[in-house]
């Protein structure tokens, strides 16, 4: 049986301020996928 593992990567290797700037840029996008990614990033920041 094969096993597949995945990971989320939401710019955790960057500082908090930079993560907030990234989220702000994604939120301003016309692309709904990018706005959804911004929401995930915000949730990650709130959990810290």
NUDONU-579194 format. One line per field, with one value per residue (C-alpha): residue in one letter; x, y, z. Coordinates in nm, 3 decimals, always signed. Each point is the difference from the previous one (the first is absolute). Layout:
<rs>
code = [A;...]
x = [X;...]
y = [Y;...]
z = [Z;...]
</rs>
This chain:
<rs>
code = [X;X;X;X;X;X;X;X;X;X;X;X;X;X;X;X;X;X;X;X;X;X;X;X;X;X;X;X;X;X;X;X;X;X;X;X;X;X;X;X;X;X;X;X;X;X;X;X]
x = [+0.000;+0.131;-0.023;-0.025;+0.074;-0.073;+0.093;-0.141;+0.242;-0.125;+0.326;+0.074;+0.370;-0.061;-0.044;-0.345;+0.002;+0.088;-0.272;-0.252;+0.112;-0.033;-0.352;-0.096;+0.119;-0.191;-0.315;+0.018;+0.009;-0.288;+0.070;-0.228;+0.263;+0.253;-0.257;-0.071;+0.373;+0.008;-0.272;+0.203;+0.306;-0.198;-0.130;+0.356;+0.114;-0.291;+0.087;+0.353]
y = [+0.000;+0.347;+0.292;+0.366;+0.281;+0.366;+0.325;+0.349;+0.282;+0.350;+0.198;-0.122;+0.053;+0.376;+0.249;+0.089;+0.347;-0.145;-0.265;+0.276;+0.192;-0.314;-0.059;+0.360;-0.033;-0.326;+0.157;+0.281;-0.246;-0.042;-0.376;-0.186;-0.271;+0.261;+0.156;-0.344;-0.047;+0.336;-0.126;-0.314;+0.213;+0.224;-0.304;-0.128;+0.338;+0.015;-0.345;+0.102]
z = [+0.000;-0.092;+0.240;-0.094;+0.246;-0.066;+0.173;+0.013;-0.068;+0.079;+0.015;+0.355;-0.071;-0.018;+0.281;+0.131;-0.160;-0.339;+0.036;+0.072;-0.309;-0.212;+0.134;-0.075;-0.360;-0.043;+0.148;-0.257;-0.289;-0.244;+0.006;+0.241;+0.057;+0.113;+0.235;+0.147;+0.052;+0.179;+0.235;+0.076;+0.065;+0.237;+0.189;+0.036;+0.135;+0.246;+0.134;+0.093]
</rs>
